[in-house]
Amino acid sequence: MDQLGLWPARSLWTRQAVADTPRHAFAPERLWRWDGHTYQPLDRGTDPDRWAAEVYGRPYDAAVTQITDGAPSSSLSCPSIVVDMLDSLMLEPGHRVLELGAGTGWNAALLTWRAGAGRVVSVEVDDELARQAKERLDAAGTDAAVVAADGAGGWPPGAPYDRVISTYAVDQVPWSWVEQTRPGGRIVTPWGRLGHVALTVADDRRSAVGWVQGLAAFMPARGTPPASSWPHVRGTGPADDERPFARDLRPLKDDAHLLFVLRIHLPDVQISTGMDDEGVNVWIHDGVASWATLTTLADGEAVAYQGGPRRLADELEPAWDWWLSEQPTLYDFGMTVEPEHQFVWCRDPVSGPRWPLRVHGRAAV
């Protein structure tokens, strides 16, 4: 964290909080590590060195703590993102804090370090995770409450809160979070597959508005329909369409700002990339029946193969052109949450272009 300059200058307290709240004290005895094919157990009792290396990985590495149906469902989040979100929260001593998603309890312990004893309540939908988080918090001498409940409903008994923070991604912000936050209070949450936002609740509590804070991928809320895989959507048939794709594919791998714009313009489209000897390859699908592959050839040119009812490579290009024309960064975007509408905007919440949030293919309401 020091070498990469990842401690936030605005929230210097995060460094001392992390130092005083050892990450391994909140890690379960069994972690899970991806071996290239599946998640394999990694037990502290049988391999303590590798277990410790997993807990204290690189700043951008999470440690998977729970697997459900073959996929990660809880983790010790990567330290760089944890402190970035705490910085976005603008937390002060004495604030009343609601956390959605207790996980291992580590984040609740960091929140309590700053806000103070008895000021944090953490909601966890998984009964067993809630029990374990409370045990770890108690063992660490941290006075934070843990409640087993669905975070989508917040926690009304403790409202109003000065700060609300979610540790899992939502496609739309539950209105209950806004209702339970005091006027001028702040809500920080991961949004969708990319990025997290910080919203300030209006004086009349009828809206919450704020800016995108960073780019990262987060686990979705429990109950979110699982995303279809590329092989499932692609199938085995031949492509319906093949054409040259006259663009350098490298930005699709390396440019976070372009990827964020594509996420806004094509909310149901998933993009993944890889490298081979010729260059970047891109796999695109809509989770239903349409797909496209963008392949870099030996001569440096690219070709698009497409299938299904939609032509996703064709849809990609206007959004890419908009980004080239407007040149926004991801930090030029923000979100507005109202009782009946939620939307993302660029540069200005009133006059800027806007895109309605969509939930599983329909506009968020």
Disulfide bonds with the S-S distance in Angstrom:
none
